[in-house]
Amino acid sequence: MIRYFSILALALMLAQPVQATEAGWALLREGGHAVLLRNARTGGAPDPAKVDPEDCSTQRGLNDQGRQQARRIGALLAARAARTDEVLSSRYCRTSETADLAFEAEPEPFAALDPLPTNHTPEQAEAQAQAIVARIEAFQGSGNLVMVSHADVIAALTGQSSREGEALIVRPDGATLHVLGRIVFN
């Protein structure tokens, strides 16, 4: 009996990402949604202590798997979702390269999508969240808005973690964002 419940629990855990992904695709087919997309795969090492968003040599970038993943993300979005009306990214190279490869267009840099400094103040975090929420609220397109950012920014806005190359479909909920669906890109 215990073995049966263990197998059932494992099956339910494995099925969850597929259900989450299909619910996310259904939302994106409707259009008019905002998507927080975490950058595609990187080399895994953390950024150095002194990062200059304008200088790619001071930060980690996408690896070959990440570049392939970004192209796959774009192809899948083009095939399964309403069109993408706007693409914004943080100023970091891994996010802008993810957006560029996925959407074959240079994204609009949006500094509010950058990671906050380690020693940031609560006021800085609040200003960042307000800027992102305001941009989402101002979006009027019939397609989708994609914002390519970083794990810590996405977690601060949604209270949820994300994998490299994962998309969270969100809507404003006060000063934070409510997650409506997720799409896992492997």
C-alpha positions as a printed NumPy array, in Angstrom:
array([[  0.   ,   0.   ,   0.   ],
       [  2.794,   2.441,   0.88 ],
       [  4.531,   1.564,  -2.378],
       [  1.324,   2.355,  -4.31 ],
       [  1.041,   5.818,  -2.714],
       [  4.746,   6.483,  -3.318],
       [  4.359,   5.657,  -7.019],
       [  1.183,   7.756,  -7.247],
       [  2.864,  10.74 ,  -5.555],
       [  5.846,  10.47 ,  -7.893],
       [  3.571,  10.32 , -10.956],
       [  1.669,  13.41 ,  -9.804],
       [  4.894,  15.352,  -9.241],
       [  6.183,  14.442, -12.689],
       [  2.891,  15.371, -14.372],
       [  2.71 ,  18.815, -12.787],
       [  5.181,  20.624, -15.109],
       [  3.347,  19.296, -18.17 ],
       [  0.002,  20.551, -16.837],
       [  1.566,  23.86 , -15.869],
       [  3.127,  24.171, -19.307],
       [ -0.137,  23.409, -21.138],
       [ -2.051,  25.925, -19.013],
       [  0.63 ,  28.512, -19.826],
       [  0.345,  27.825, -23.567],
       [ -3.433,  28.237, -23.367],
       [ -2.97 ,  31.683, -21.807],
       [ -0.398,  32.774, -24.381],
       [ -2.623,  31.704, -27.274],
       [ -5.203,  34.245, -26.021],
       [ -2.688,  37.106, -26.214],
       [ -2.69 ,  40.226, -24.067],
       [ -0.52 ,  38.652, -21.372],
       [  2.768,  39.581, -19.723],
       [  5.539,  36.981, -19.573],
       [  8.533,  37.015, -17.255],
       [ 11.155,  34.9  , -19.001],
       [ 14.297,  33.932, -17.145],
       [ 17.447,  34.053, -19.273],
       [ 18.444,  30.843, -21.049],
       [ 21.184,  28.528, -19.732],
       [ 24.511,  29.991, -18.681],
       [ 27.858,  28.577, -17.663],
       [ 26.603,  28.356, -14.101],
       [ 29.339,  30.358, -12.363],
       [ 28.067,  33.425, -10.522],
       [ 28.757,  36.891, -11.853],
       [ 31.955,  38.518, -10.578],
       [ 31.645,  41.046,  -7.753],
       [ 31.939,  44.048, -10.1  ],
       [ 29.48 ,  43.689, -12.967],
       [ 29.055,  46.322, -15.634],
       [ 25.778,  45.68 , -17.51 ],
       [ 27.292,  47.368, -20.576],
       [ 30.39 ,  45.099, -20.652],
       [ 29.768,  41.403, -21.384],
       [ 33.295,  40.464, -20.287],
       [ 32.343,  41.333, -16.665],
       [ 29.409,  38.91 , -16.458],
       [ 28.51 ,  35.327, -17.212],
       [ 26.891,  34.668, -20.566],
       [ 24.875,  32.021, -22.317],
       [ 26.6  ,  28.754, -23.086],
       [ 25.979,  26.795, -26.299],
       [ 23.038,  24.973, -24.686],
       [ 21.595,  28.334, -23.677],
       [ 21.839,  29.686, -27.211],
       [ 20.066,  26.589, -28.531],
       [ 17.476,  26.877, -25.785],
       [ 16.818,  30.546, -26.628],
       [ 16.257,  29.693, -30.312],
       [ 13.92 ,  26.855, -29.289],
       [ 11.981,  29.207, -26.994],
       [ 11.448,  31.609, -29.88 ],
       [ 10.399,  28.87 , -32.294],
       [  7.912,  27.428, -29.817],
       [  6.453,  30.827, -28.961],
       [  6.069,  31.628, -32.664],
       [  4.314,  28.302, -33.279],
       [  2.127,  27.993, -30.155],
       [  1.354,  31.492, -28.866],
       [ -0.192,  34.715, -30.063],
       [  2.382,  37.069, -31.527],
       [  4.826,  38.843, -29.277],
       [  4.145,  42.58 , -29.429],
       [  6.98 ,  43.815, -27.2  ],
       [ 10.228,  42.336, -25.896],
       [ 12.065,  44.   , -23.018],
       [ 15.188,  42.709, -21.327],
       [ 17.511,  43.639, -18.548],
       [ 20.706,  45.303, -19.711],
       [ 22.751,  42.189, -18.926],
       [ 24.188,  40.342, -21.918],
       [ 22.662,  36.94 , -21.086],
       [ 19.136,  38.381, -21.046],
       [ 19.5  ,  40.518, -24.151],
       [ 21.118,  37.598, -26.004],
       [ 18.273,  35.301, -24.918],
       [ 15.746,  37.813, -26.263],
       [ 17.715,  38.474, -29.434],
       [ 18.045,  34.775, -30.288],
       [ 14.46 ,  33.91 , -29.335],
       [ 12.759,  36.791, -31.136],
       [ 15.342,  37.603, -33.819],
       [ 15.127,  41.262, -32.888],
       [ 17.033,  43.481, -30.529],
       [ 15.036,  43.807, -27.308],
       [ 14.335,  47.113, -25.638],
       [ 16.674,  47.473, -22.637],
       [ 14.708,  48.041, -19.419],
       [ 16.96 ,  48.674, -16.422],
       [ 14.23 ,  47.739, -13.931],
       [ 14.725,  44.116, -15.059],
       [ 18.391,  44.192, -13.932],
       [ 19.296,  42.411, -10.689],
       [ 19.472,  44.73 ,  -7.718],
       [ 22.862,  45.225,  -6.061],
       [ 23.585,  42.912,  -3.139],
       [ 23.37 ,  45.806,  -0.682],
       [ 20.125,  47.259,  -2.101],
       [ 17.69 ,  49.135,   0.085],
       [ 14.01 ,  48.287,   0.517],
       [ 13.252,  51.528,  -1.344],
       [ 15.276,  50.35 ,  -4.358],
       [ 13.427,  47.015,  -4.398],
       [ 10.074,  48.787,  -4.165],
       [ 10.977,  51.202,  -6.985],
       [ 12.054,  48.276,  -9.177],
       [  8.809,  46.395,  -8.57 ],
       [  6.737,  49.525,  -9.216],
       [  8.509,  50.19 , -12.523],
       [  7.924,  46.633, -13.759],
       [  4.294,  46.503, -12.611],
       [  3.637,  49.919, -14.19 ],
       [  5.114,  48.763, -17.511],
       [  2.91 ,  45.672, -17.486],
       [ -0.18 ,  47.712, -16.602],
       [  0.559,  50.12 , -19.465],
       [  0.773,  47.287, -22.024],
       [ -2.153,  47.509, -24.461],
       [ -1.169,  44.994, -27.155],
       [ -3.356,  42.165, -28.393],
       [ -0.26 ,  39.934, -28.539],
       [  1.999,  39.254, -25.57 ],
       [  4.596,  41.298, -23.696],
       [  7.813,  39.405, -22.88 ],
       [ 10.225,  40.652, -20.207],
       [ 13.527,  38.754, -20.012],
       [ 15.087,  38.987, -16.569],
       [ 16.895,  37.106, -13.794],
       [ 15.952,  34.567, -11.116],
       [ 16.216,  37.011,  -8.21 ],
       [ 14.086,  39.662,  -9.927],
       [ 11.411,  37.122, -10.848],
       [ 11.391,  35.682,  -7.316],
       [ 11.094,  39.146,  -5.752],
       [  8.123,  39.998,  -7.98 ],
       [  6.262,  36.688,  -7.774],
       [  7.507,  34.916,  -4.663],
       [  8.338,  31.924,  -6.89 ],
       [ 11.563,  30.502,  -8.224],
       [ 12.203,  29.903, -11.915],
       [ 14.541,  27.755, -13.975],
       [ 16.826,  29.065, -16.679],
       [ 14.664,  29.54 , -19.771],
       [ 11.362,  29.232, -17.882],
       [  8.447,  31.568, -18.601],
       [  5.943,  32.758, -15.995],
       [  2.729,  34.319, -17.282],
       [  1.796,  37.035, -14.806],
       [ -0.69 ,  39.762, -13.994],
       [ -0.267,  42.689, -11.61 ],
       [ -1.504,  42.147,  -8.066],
       [ -0.767,  45.356,  -6.177],
       [  3.   ,  45.828,  -5.897],
       [  3.713,  42.232,  -6.92 ],
       [  2.808,  39.893,  -9.756],
       [  0.461,  36.924,  -9.598],
       [  1.552,  33.865, -11.581],
       [ -1.224,  32.639, -13.888],
       [  0.773,  29.908, -15.622],
       [  4.252,  28.615, -16.401],
       [  6.025,  27.208, -19.408],
       [  9.113,  25.073, -18.923],
       [ 11.477,  25.109, -21.892],
       [ 13.957,  22.245, -21.712]])
